[in-house]
Amino acid sequence: MAACQVKRDKIKIHGKIKWFYTHAGSRHGFCDNCGAHMFWQNDNKPTISVTAGSLEDTKDLGVWHHIFTEEKGCYYEINPNEPQSEGYGDSNIQEGV
C-alpha cells in the first residue's frame, strides 16, 4: 500500500472518519461511508500516515524512504539510492514540509 506521512497539524480531513485502536497507542481510520482504510497513527508521534489513494492532490508527493523492505514482494524493485528500513525507520519529517 502506498502511503505518506504528514504532521498532524498540517492535515485537513474532510468527512467523517471512524477510528479504531488496534493496540495501545496505535489507531487506524476508515471512511465512514465506504469503509476504505485511509489513515493510521501512533499516538506518541507527531505524524499521521495517509494512504496515497485517498488524497485529492498528489502532485507534490515523492519518495523519502521505503519501510518494511524485508517484507516486500519479490516483484518489487526499490531504487538502491533511496533510503530503506526493515521496519518503520525514521521518517525525518522536516519543518515546513
Secondary structure, DSSP 8 states (H G I E B T S, - for coil): --EEEEEGGG----S-EEEEEEETTEEEEEETTT--EEEEEETTSSEEEEEGGG-S--TT-----B--GGG--TT----TTS-B-SSS------TT-
